[in-house]
Amino acid sequence: MPMASDPPAKKALTISWDQFHRDARALAALLRAAGPFSCLVAITRGGLTPAAIVARELDLRCIETISVASYLAETVQGEGRIIKEIAPAFIAAAEGSKVLVIDDLADTGETLKLVRRILPSAHVATLYVKPIGKPLVDTFVTEVPQDTWIYFPWDLGLSFEPPLVDGL
């Protein structure tokens, strides 16, 4: 029986920590060809972890964050709003340089629309992209159907799974 907190999507994709790390390194490899970048902006919260991995792989040390909330509840998306802005000094310093923006997923693109208004010439990269959000992304690793809910490693806990024979 579905719970109120269950995602509205019909399909689910569960990403393990190992897969997430592989995908973040694959994104970094793709971004090497698009760079070099002078600085990176991580979209919080989902973009923090891939941004850390990409920053390490590309040796980027100039890092800023922007916090955008577009989910009213865990699985209910609403209009995006900026909670923490990019520091004006960072924007001024980044003027004319190649800025990289990282997020975990481009779903409907609402978050990226807000970020692109602030950094219109930035290179936007995500690990995963859905068809509606895809036009706002320059580089991504994996495209998933729009009706797929992605469970990220930080959404999940480890639990015991009984052997199949116990269920027979």
N, C-alpha and C positions, 0 to 999 in steps of 0.2 A: 504494500500500500504506500503511495507517495506521501512524503512528509512536506510540510509547508516550506521547509528549507531546501528541498530538492530542486535542482536546476530545471529551468523550463525546457532545456534542450532534450531532444529525443535520443541522442547518442552521447556517450562519454568516452573521453580519452584520458587515461591516467598516465602521468609522466613521473618516472622514478627520478631520484637524485642523480643516478648514473646517466640516464638519458638526458636529463636537463643539462648536466655538465658537458656531455658530448655535443649537444645542440648549441650551447653557448660558445664552445670552442669552434664549432663549425661556422657559427656566425662571425666570430673573430677572423677566421680564415677568409671568409667572403669579404669582410670589411678591409682587409689588408689591400686588396685591389682597388677599393674605392677611396682609400685614404691618400696621404696620411691626414690624421685628424689632430687638431691642436688641443681640443678639450672635449669632455663628455658630459652630457646631462642625463641623469637617471630619472625616469618617471617613477615616483614612489606610489605604491609600495612594490608592486610586481617587478619593476625594472631594476630594483636594487641588486638582486643577486646576479642576473645576467650582466649588469653593468660592471660589477666587481670582477667577474671572470673576463669579460672583454677588455676592461682596463688593464688587467694583468697581462693578457696575451698581447695587447698592442702597446704596452708600456706607456699608458696614458696616466698622468698624475694630476692633471687639472680637471677636477670633477665637481659638478654641482648637481643639485636635485631640484625637482619641481614636484609638488604633491597635488595630484588631481583626483578628485573623487567623482565617480560617475555611477557608483552602485549605491542605491538607497538601503538595500539590505544585501546580504551575501550574494544573492542571485537575482536581484531586481535592479535593472539598470535604469537610471534616470538621466536628467540633464547634468552634464559635467560642470564642476566648479573647482576653481583653484583654491587649495587650502594653504599652500606654501609656494610663494613665487620664487622665480629665479632672481638672485641678487642683482640689482641694477649694475653694480660694478663688474660682475661677471659678464653681463650682456655687453657692456661697453668695451671690456677687454677682448671679448670674442668677436667684435665687429671686424669683418673682413677676413676672419680665419675660418677654418673648416671645423664646424661643430658637429659632433655626433650625438644623437639622441637615442637612448635605449629604453625599450619597454619589453615586457614578457610577451604581450599579446596585443594585436590590433583586432578588436572584435567588431564593433560598429563604427569605430573611428572617432567617436565623440571626444575622447581624451586627446588624441593626436590633433584634432582640429584646433583645440585650445592651445596646444603647444606650438603648432605651426603659425598661429597668429603672432606669437612672441618671437619665435625663431624661424622665420619663413624660408631661409636658405639652408637650414640645418639638414644633415643627412639622417633620416629616421630609419632605425633598424629594430626589428623585433624577432624573437625566436619563432613565434607562431603568428599566423595571420588567417583571418576569415575573409570570405569574398567581399563583404561590405566594407571592411577596413583596409583591404589591400591597396586601393588607390592612394592612400596616404602614407604608404611605407615604401622606402627605397630599396631596402635589403631585408630579406627574411630567410628562415631556414625551412619551415614546413607550413604548408597551407592545409587547413582543416575545413570541413564543411561548416556552414553557418549554424546548423542545428546541433553542433557538437559542443558539449560542455567540457572544458579542460580542467582536470584536477591536478593542480601543481603539487610538488613534493611537500611544500609547507602546509598544504590543506589536509594532509593525511597523516595518520599515525600507524605504527606497526601493530598488527593484531594477529593472533593465532588463527590459522586456517585449518580446520579439521580435514583429515584425509578424505578423499572421495568415497572410500569404502564405508565410512561412518554414515554417509548420507543415503546409502542404498537400503 
